[in-house]
Amino acid sequence: MYDVSIRLENKPGEMARMGEALGMAGVSVEGGGGWVVDGKGCMHFLFDDGEAARKALEDVGIEVLDVREVLAQKLRQDVPGQLGKIARRMAEAGVNIEVIYSDHANQLILVVDDFEKGKIVSDEWKKETGLN
């Protein structure tokens, strides 16, 4: 799975234009979110095929800032403190979490500064918790 970071104009219709471009290309959004910073829409969306999403967006003039592989992690929703625990493990491994959101399957999506180190932490968490 891939996180695609994009910038949109902060005006009516931009999300529609984005969604329509992806739909026309047959690319489905699997999760994500966005907010306005300094008058611009800062968006992060999750896709199975990040490069197909990039192409669909760039073809209609939407600025794609980055395409990055993500870590998808299940947490035990019935146990308080799970986010703190996985974040602490990442920190102890020297991994900085740069973007965090949930996907449509209720998985925690992490975009990290060091994917390889982060994957080691994520894989160990999956083994320990039995959550995949």
Salt bridges, closest charged atoms under 4 A:
ASP3 OD2 - HIS44 ND1 2.79
GLU9 OE2 - LYS40 NZ 2.85
GLU14 OE1 - ARG17 NH2 3.05
GLU51 OE1 - ARG54 NE 2.98
GLU58 OE2 - ARG54 NH1 3.84
ASP59 OD2 - LYS55 NZ 2.81
GLU63 OE1 - ARG7 NE 3.19
ASP78 OD2 - ARG76 NH2 2.78
GLU98 OE1 - ARG68 NH1 2.74
ASP123 OD2 - LYS119 NZ 2.93
GLU128 OE1 - ARG89 NH1 2.71
